[in-house]
Amino acid sequence: MFTRNASLLALKSLGVADVFTRCFDSKALPHSLDVHFGPPDELFTASGNCEFGPLIPLLDDGSFRSVLFLDIMNRRQLHKRYVDDLRVDAIVYQGWQQYLADLTISIADSGASDEELSAIAKTIGFDHPDSTLTFLDAASDVPWEQRHFEFIGAI
């Protein structure tokens, strides 16, 4: 069984930017980032609290459509799962920066400008904003999903 505090401690253990741990205090986040992530409170309050093996829930996507989990057996692996089936991985990130790349792309998709994305990258501790902007602006015949996964995998 997991708790909100266990999730917060696991998140802190990754050395993430303060904005991620502040979301557990229900404080307003800069750049309206609370729209894009927050604690997965629905999992903590759900009756019949589910077990996820060696995975600890860290964050949801701000609307509880997907949840990010930390694999406590392999602390570099983060698992994104959709709420409609929390037993199946949508993507496995090989480190925090890969998650931040995906988050940044999601924020860009919501309409953030290049300047806003650069400021957000600093706030969230993302090390690759320029390559992400280049990726987002590049034209390609390769299907979006394939390009997306390849880009994240290269981070």
Disulfide bonds with the S-S distance in Angstrom:
none
